[in-house]
C-alpha cells in the first residue's frame, strides 16, 4: 500500500480492540416498496453479526442521539445523500446497499451484503473519508439559510429560461462571471452526478477539491475549473430569473434574489464510506459507467 492509499483509507474503529457485536442503524427510503420488501431480509442478515439499534425508513430519527458504530443504507445514492444530511455533524461509517440504479456510493447488492457483512463486522474493510461542504445564503449580509451537503450546490436559471449571469468569487476575489443556464459547484463525490452530465470532470472521491461547472455556457472558451477545498467560494446572480433556484443535493434551498450571496466552504464533518476489499475506484467507474465495453465491434 503506497502513501496515497494510506491517506485515502483507514481501518474501521471497531478493528481496534477485542471483537464485539457492532451496533447498526438501518436506513432507507420507505416510500419505495421494493426497499421496504428488502428490510426484513437485511435485518435478519445483520442480526447474525450485529445488533440493529434503530430502523428508520422515514429519515426522521435524530441520529445524533443514537449510539451506533455503522449505518447500513438501503437504496441508491439518493438514500445515502439523505442519510448524510440526517447525520449532520455526527457522521458515522456508512455501508451502502444498492437497490437503485447506478449506485456509485451504494455499491453492494443485497447478496453481496450478506457475503461481506461478517468481514465488515470483523474489521476487514476500510473507511474512506469524503469531503462535505456547508452552503450558506446571505441576503443583504443577513444569514437566511444554511445546510450541510455531500454532492453539490447548483444554481438553476429557471423560468422564463433565459441566460443568467453568475459571478464567482474565490476567497473574496472576483474570479469570473458566467453567462449560462446555471452553475454547479461539486465535491468529488458529486462529480459523477449533475457535474458529469454538464460536461465536468470526474474527480477521485477522496480528493479535497471542488469543481465548478457552468451549465450550457454562452461562451465556448468557458470550461470547468477544479480548485482546492481550502478556499471559500461565493456565487452572486446579478439579475436572476423569476424561477432562479438554489439547490443542494437535490433539495431546493431557496429562490434566488439579486441581494443573495451563496457561500460554499469545507464542512467540519466528513462523510465516511465503508469499502470492502476489491471495491476500488477504477473498478467502480468501469462497472458503473460501462467503461468495459468496446467501440466498433467485439
C-alpha positions in Angstrom: 0.0 0.0 0.0 1.5 3.3 -1.1 1.4 6.6 0.8 -1.6 8.0 -1.1 -3.6 4.8 -0.4 -2.8 5.1 3.3 -4.1 8.7 3.4 -7.2 7.7 1.5 -8.4 4.9 3.7 -8.3 4.0 7.3 -9.1 0.9 9.3 -12.6 1.0 11.0 -12.7 2.0 14.7 -14.1 -1.4 15.7 -11.0 -3.2 14.2 -9.1 -1.9 17.2 -9.6 -3.8 20.5 -11.3 -7.1 21.3 -14.0 -8.5 19.0 -17.6 -7.3 19.8 -21.0 -7.1 18.3 -21.5 -3.9 16.4 -24.4 -1.5 16.8 -26.0 -0.8 13.4 -28.6 1.7 12.2 -30.6 0.6 9.2 -31.8 3.5 7.0 -33.5 3.7 3.6 -36.3 5.3 1.5 -39.6 3.9 2.9 -41.7 5.4 0.2 -40.3 2.8 -2.3 -42.0 -0.6 -2.0 -39.0 -2.7 -3.2 -36.9 -1.2 -0.4 -39.5 -2.0 2.3 -39.7 -5.5 1.0 -35.9 -6.0 1.4 -35.8 -4.6 5.0 -36.8 -7.9 6.8 -34.2 -9.9 4.9 -31.5 -7.4 5.6 -32.5 -7.2 9.3 -32.2 -10.9 9.5 -28.8 -10.9 7.9 -27.4 -8.2 10.1 -28.8 -9.8 13.3 -26.3 -12.7 12.8 -23.3 -10.5 13.3 -24.5 -7.2 14.8 -27.4 -5.5 16.8 -29.8 -3.3 14.9 -30.4 -0.4 17.3 -32.6 1.6 15.0 -34.5 1.2 11.7 -35.6 4.4 10.2 -37.2 4.5 6.7 -38.7 7.9 7.0 -35.5 10.0 7.6 -37.0 11.4 10.7 -34.9 10.0 13.6 -32.4 12.1 15.4 -29.3 10.1 14.7 -27.1 12.4 16.9 -28.8 10.8 19.9 -28.1 7.2 18.7 -25.0 5.3 19.8 -24.0 3.2 16.8 -20.9 2.0 15.0 -22.2 2.0 11.5 -25.2 2.8 9.3 -26.4 0.3 6.6 -28.3 2.3 4.0 -30.7 0.7 1.5 -31.5 2.3 -1.8 -29.4 4.3 -4.2 -27.1 7.3 -3.9 -30.1 9.5 -3.1 -30.8 7.4 0.0 -27.1 7.9 1.1 -27.3 11.6 0.5 -30.4 11.8 2.7 -28.7 9.8 5.4 -25.6 12.0 5.3 -27.8 15.0 5.8 -29.7 13.3 8.6 -26.5 12.6 10.5 -25.4 16.2 10.3 -22.1 16.9 12.1 -22.2 13.5 13.7 -21.3 11.3 10.8 -20.9 7.5 11.2 -19.5 5.0 8.7 -22.0 4.1 6.0 -22.3 0.8 4.2 -24.4 1.3 1.1 -26.7 -1.4 -0.4 -27.7 -0.7 -3.9 -31.4 -1.1 -4.6 -31.4 1.9 -7.0 -29.8 2.5 -10.4 -26.1 3.3 -10.8 -25.2 3.3 -7.1 -21.7 4.9 -7.1 -21.9 5.1 -3.3 -24.3 2.3 -2.6 -22.0 -0.3 -4.2 -23.1 -3.6 -2.7 -26.0 -5.7 -3.8 -28.2 -7.4 -1.1 -26.5 -10.7 -1.9 -23.0 -9.1 -1.6 -24.1 -7.5 1.7 -24.8 -11.0 3.1 -21.4 -12.2 1.9 -19.4 -9.3 3.1 -21.2 -8.4 6.4 -19.2 -10.9 8.6 -15.9 -9.5 7.2 -17.0 -5.9 7.7 -18.1 -6.6 11.3 -14.7 -8.3 11.9 -13.0 -5.1 10.8 -11.8 -6.5 7.4 -12.8 -3.4 5.5 -11.7 0.3 5.2 -13.2 3.7 5.9 -12.7 6.3 3.2 -13.4 9.9 4.3 -15.1 12.2 1.7 -15.4 16.0 1.6 -18.6 17.6 2.8 -19.5 21.3 2.4 -21.6 23.9 4.1 -23.7 26.1 1.9 -24.9 29.4 3.4 -27.2 32.1 1.9 -26.7 35.7 2.9 -29.3 38.3 1.9 -28.0 41.8 2.3 -25.4 40.4 4.7 -28.0 38.6 6.8 -27.8 34.8 7.1 -31.0 33.5 5.6 -30.3 29.7 5.4 -27.6 27.1 5.6 -27.2 23.4 5.2 -24.7 20.6 5.0 -24.1 18.9 1.7 -22.2 16.0 0.2 -22.8 16.2 -3.6 -23.2 19.6 -5.0 -24.6 23.1 -4.8 -26.4 24.2 -8.0 -27.9 27.5 -9.2 -30.5 26.7 -11.8 -31.7 29.5 -14.1 -35.4 28.6 -14.1 -38.4 30.2 -15.8 -38.6 32.1 -18.1 -35.4 30.2 -19.0 -33.2 33.0 -20.3 -29.5 33.1 -19.6 -28.4 34.2 -16.2 -25.1 35.9 -15.1 -23.4 34.2 -12.1 -20.4 36.0 -10.5 -17.9 33.6 -8.9 -15.7 34.9 -6.0 -12.9 32.9 -4.6 -11.6 34.0 -1.2 -13.4 37.3 -1.7 -11.8 38.0 -5.1 -13.9 38.1 -8.3 -12.7 35.2 -10.4 -15.1 35.4 -13.4 -18.7 36.0 -14.5 -20.6 33.1 -16.2 -23.3 33.7 -18.7 -25.1 30.4 -18.6 -28.2 28.3 -17.8 -26.8 27.6 -14.3 -23.7 26.8 -12.3 -22.7 23.7 -10.3 -20.1 23.6 -7.5 -19.5 19.9 -6.9 -17.5 17.8 -4.5 -15.6 14.7 -5.8 -18.5 12.5 -4.7 -20.9 14.6 -6.7 -18.6 14.8 -9.7 -20.2 11.7 -11.2 -23.7 13.2 -10.9 -25.0 16.5 -12.3 -21.5 17.8 -12.9 -20.7 14.8 -15.2 -23.8 15.4 -17.3 -22.9 19.0 -17.6 -19.5 18.1 -19.1 -17.5 18.4 -15.9 -14.6 16.1 -15.0 -14.6 13.1 -12.7 -12.6 13.6 -9.5 -11.3 10.8 -7.3 -13.7 10.7 -4.4 -11.1 11.2 -1.7 -9.7 14.4 -3.2 -10.1 17.6 -1.2 -11.3 19.8 -4.0 -14.3 21.4 -5.6 -15.1 21.5 -9.3 -17.1 24.5 -10.7 -19.0 23.6 -13.9 -21.2 26.0 -15.8 -24.4 24.6 -17.4 -24.6 25.4 -21.1 -22.3 28.5 -21.0 -22.8 31.1 -23.7 -19.0 31.4 -24.3 -17.3 28.3 -25.7 -14.0 29.1 -24.0 -15.6 28.7 -20.6 -14.5 25.3 -19.1 -15.0 23.6 -15.7 -12.4 24.6 -13.0 -11.0 22.4 -10.2 -9.6 24.1 -7.1 -8.8 23.2 -3.5 -11.4 22.8 -0.9 -9.5 25.1 1.4 -10.9 28.1 -0.3 -14.2 29.9 0.1 -16.4 30.1 -2.9 -19.2 32.7 -3.3 -21.9 33.0 -6.0 -24.0 36.0 -6.9 -26.7 36.1 -9.5 -26.9 39.8 -10.5 -30.2 39.5 -12.4 -32.0 36.3 -11.5 -35.0 35.0 -13.4 -38.2 34.7 -11.6 -37.6 30.9 -11.2 -33.8 31.0 -10.4 -33.3 28.5 -7.6 -30.6 27.3 -5.3 -30.5 23.5 -5.0 -28.3 21.5 -2.6 -28.1 17.7 -3.1 -31.3 17.7 -5.0 -33.2 19.7 -2.3 -34.5 23.2 -3.1 -32.9 25.6 -0.6 -34.4 28.9 -1.8 -35.4 31.1 -4.7 -32.6 33.5 -5.6 -32.7 37.3 -5.5 -30.2 39.9 -6.7 -29.4 40.6 -3.0 -28.3 37.0 -2.3 -24.7 35.8 -1.9 -24.2 32.0 -1.7 -21.2 30.8 0.2 -19.7 27.3 -0.2 -16.9 26.1 2.1 -15.5 22.9 3.5 -17.6 21.5 6.4 -16.1 20.2 9.6 -17.8 16.9 9.1 -16.6 14.3 6.7 -18.7 11.6 5.0 -17.4 8.1 6.0 -17.9 5.3 3.5 -17.3 1.7 4.3 -15.4 -0.1 1.4 -14.8 -3.8 1.2 -11.7 -5.4 -0.4 -11.8 -5.2 -4.2 -14.1 -2.2 -4.3 -11.6 0.0 -6.0 -12.1 3.5 -7.6 -11.5 2.5 -11.2 -13.4 -0.8 -10.9 -16.4 1.2 -9.7 -16.1 3.6 -12.7 -15.5 0.8 -15.1 -18.6 -1.0 -13.9 -21.0 1.9 -13.4 -20.1 3.9 -16.5 -19.7 0.9 -18.8 -16.0 1.5 -19.5 -15.5 -2.2 -20.1 -17.2 -2.1 -23.5 -15.5 -1.7 -26.8 -16.4 0.7 -29.6 -17.0 -0.5 -33.1 -17.1 -4.3 -32.6 -16.3 -7.2 -30.4 
